[in-house]
Amino acid sequence: MQAYLARRLLLTVPTIFGVTVLIFLAMRVIPGDPLAMIQAEGSGSRILSAEQLQTARASLGLDKPYYVQYLEWVGAIVRGDLGESFWRGDKVRDIIARRAPITAQIAVMAILVSWVIGVPVGVFGAMRPNSRPDVTTRLTVIVFLAIPSFWLGLLLISGSVLWLNWRPSLTIVYFTDDPIKNLQMTVGPAVVMGVGLAAVIARVARSATLEVLHEDYVRTARAKGLPEKAVLTIHVLRNALLPIITVSGLALGGLLGGSVAVERAFGVPGLGLALVMALAERDWMVIQNLVLLYGLIFTVLNLLVDVSYSWVDPRIRYG
């Protein structure tokens, strides 16, 4: 197990290095920067002179060679300095610290909702393939796959406001400060995104369960007289979890990045909205470090998924 973990940890080092290089180069190749926006304001009139523009670029370090800029950026990150917003002056570290807990809470809740709904529905359909309940659940899954999450969010908000006289909180409220207000703000987005993801989980769970049900060890367990409940929980579900874990891990990375449309629909100031605002303003330091954060999240989640594989199926450790 330790050797397996060591191999996976070693693989993350070049991955993280590649992520930082790609993000750095992309930010320099993509046209547009805050200084260009300043010059473009005022109906085409130049607000900054050439000397002022050069001074501003020097203050931001944009006049240095690329390799120097990269090393300074990585060095600042290692020291915990993520820079500041060009327009607002807010520290990127403070933006992440303020918004990330809410986005993370919504993401984890959405994953839990997707498992609670998707796994039983998928397994139930696989145990009775092509039966009327199976066909009904498959049609329902297809419908929810086709419905955008933000549209479900708008329906949920409209129904709650009109019929329940409910008003979502428009400010960040952490669970430790006020659990009730926090859940009022997070349950809606979590349910909306979780239901959409549950449709994907249900399809994956059904396919994986059908495949495992035809394995020799399942037939052997039944032939030995093992109760059907024990066959399902011990032999079928555990081996069907691998693709479900994979999909959930990738989905969690996207959810932690923030579902922008759903956050905007519910008025949740999460990381997704922060990135959209930074993109609109070409706030390159915020964009650069938020994208790096998402890359690190995906890398760490992939590592955790690999580790969970070895826990669910010990054969993988020795592969």
N, C-alpha and C positions, 0 to 999 in steps of 0.2 A: 504493500500500500504506500509506503514512504517513497519507494522508487518511482511509483506511478505519479505521485504528487510532485515529486522533484522534476520529472520530465515535463509535466504540464506547466509548472512554474517557470522553467527555463524557456518554454515556448512563448510565454507571455512577454518576455523581455524584448525580443525583436519585434513583436507585434506592437507594443507600446511605442517603441522607437519609430516604426513605420507610420503609426498614427500621427505622431507629432510632426514628422517630416511632411506628410501629405497635407495636414491642416495648415502648416506654416506656408508651404508653397501655394496652396489653393488661395489663401488670403492675399498673397502677393500677385497672383496671376489674375484673379477675378478683378475686373475693372471697378473703380469707384472706391473712394475713401472719404473720411469726414472732411478733409481739407478741400477735396473736389466739390463736396456739397456746399461748403461755405462759399466757394467761388461761383457756384451756379445760382445762388440766391440773388434776389434783387433784380429780377427780370434781365438776367444775363450780364449785369454789371459786375466788374471784378471788385469784390470786397477786400481781398488780400492782394497786396502788391507782390511782385516777384521776391523781393527781399523778405517780406513778412512770411510768405509761403515757405521760403527756404529755412527761415528761423523756426517756424512751427514744425517743419519736418525734422529739423535737427533736435528739437526738444522731445519729439516722439521717438527718436532714434531711427527714423525711416531713411536717413541719408547714409547709413552705414552699410557695408556689404552684407549680403544675405546671411552668410555663415556667422557673422558677428551678431546680427539680429537674432538668429536662431539660438545661438549659445546663450545670449543674454536672456531670452525668453524662457528657455529651459532652466537656466540657473535661478531665475526669479521664481519659477514654479516650485523648484526644489526647496527654496527658502520660504515658501508659503505666500509669496507675493503674486497675486493674480491680476494686478493692475487696476485701473480705474476706468469708469465710463467716460468717454470723451466729452459727451454733452452734459451729463448730470453730475459728474464728479464722484458718483457712488463707487465704492470699492466692489469689484466683482466678487470677492470673497463674501462680502456682506449680502450681496444679491442672492448668491447661492445659499447662504446660511438662512436667509429669510424665506425663500421660496421653496427650497428643496424638501423640507419636511412635509409640507402639504402635498406636493407632487408625489413624493415617495409613499405617503399614506394612501393616497387615492390609487396608486398603482398596485400596491399590495392588496388593498381591499378588492380591486377589480379582478386580480388573479384568483383570490379566494372565491369570489362570486362565480367566476368562470368554471372553477373546479366543482363547486357545489352543484351547479346546474349541468355542466357539460359532461362530466365523467359518468354520473348515473344515467343520463339520457343515452349516451353512446353505448355503455355496457348493456343497458336494457334492450336497445335495438339489436345489438349483436347477439344476445342470447335468444332472440326470436326473429331471425332474419326473414325479411320479406313478408312478415305478418302485418296485419292492419296497424297495430301500434307502431311498428317499425317504420312503415310507410308514412304514417302521420308525423312522427318525430323527424323524419328526414325532410319532409316538406316544410315543417316548421323551422328547421335548421337553415334550409335554403332561403327562406323568407328573411330570417334575421341576418344572414350573410349579406343579403342584398340591401338591407336598410342601413343608411349611414348613421354612425353613432351620434353625430351632432343633431340629426333630425329627431332621433329618439329623445335626445336631451331637451330639445325645444318642446316636444310633446309633453314630456314629464314636467317641465317647468310650467307650461301653460295650464296643464291639468291641476297641478298643485296650487298654483296661484288662484285659478278661477273657482275650484271646488273646495280646497282646503284652506284658502286664505293664507298660504304659506309664502314667506319671503326669504329667499336665500341671503346669506351673509355676504356682503361685498368686500369685507376686509378679512385679513388673515387672522384666524383664531386657532390656536394650537390646542390639541386634545388635553394637554396638561393644564391649560389655563381655564377652559370651559368645554367639557366633553360634549354637552348638548349642542351648543352652537357649532362646535367643530364638526360633529356628525351631520348637522343640518347643511353644512357647506360641502362635505366630502361624500356623503352617501349617494347623492344624485349622480355625480360624475362617475363614481365607482360602479354603481349599478348599470348605468348606460354603457360604459366601456366593457364591464364584465359580461353583460348579456351578449354583446357583439362577439366578444372573444369566446364565450361559452359555445356559440355555434361552431366555431373552428375546433374547439376542444372536443365537442361531441362527435364531429366527423372523424377526427384523429382517433379518439377512443374507440369508436365503433370499428374502424378499419383495423386497428391494432388488436382489439379483442377478437375479431373474427379470425385474424391470422394466428393468434396464439391458441385459439380453441381447436385448431386442426393439428397442433403439434403432438408428437408421440407421447411426451411426458404427461400431457393432459389426458389422453386416452388411457394411459397406464394408470394414472391416479383414479380415474373413474372405474377401471376394471378391478382395482383393488378394493372397491367399495367405499372409497372416501366420500363423505357427504358433499353434495353439490355446492353448498355454501363454502366449505373448506377448499374445494377445487378452485372456486372462483376467487377467493381472497388470497390463497397461498400461491397458487400456480398461475392463474390467468392474469389477475390485476397487476401483480408485481412485475411480470414480464411485459405487460402492455403499457407500463408507465414510461418506458424510455422515450418513445416519440412524443408523449404528452409533456414530459419534462422539457424536451427540446423546444417544442412550440411555446410552452409557457415561459421558458428562459428568454427566448427571442422577443416574445411579446412584452415581457416585463421590462426589457431594455427600451423598447419603444414607448411604453407607458411612463417610464421614469424620465424619458426625454420630454414628456408632456404631450398630451393630445390637445393641440392648439385649438381646434374647432370646438371640442367639448369644454375646454377651459374657458373659452370666450363665451360660449352659450350659457354657462353657469356663473360667469363672472369670477372665476377662480384665478387669482394672480399667481400662476405657477411658473415653472421654468420655461414651458413652451411659449407662453406669452412674452416672457422676457427675451427669448431669442428672436421672436418675430419683431418686437419693437427695435431690437438692436440691428436686425437686418434692414428694416425700413430706414433707420437712421445711419446705416453703414458705420455703426459703432464697433470698429474692428477688434478692439481689445476684448470687449464683451463677447462678440461672436467667436473669436479665436479660442477663448478659454471655456466657453460653454460647449462648443463643439468638441473640444478636447475632453471635457467632463463626460459627454455622451459616449465618446470613444472608449474612455476608461471604464465606464459603466458596462458597455457591451463586452469588453475584454474580460472584466472580472466575472460577469454573469456567465460567459462561456466557460470560464475556468470552473465556476461552481457547478455548472451543468455537467461538465466532465467528471468532477468529483462525485456528483450524485449518481452518475452512471455506475461508477465502481461500487457505490454502496448498494444500489438496486440489483446490479448483476455483477457479482464478484469475478466472473470470468473475464471481464473487460480489463481488470488490473493486470492480468497475466498475458494479455493479447500482444 
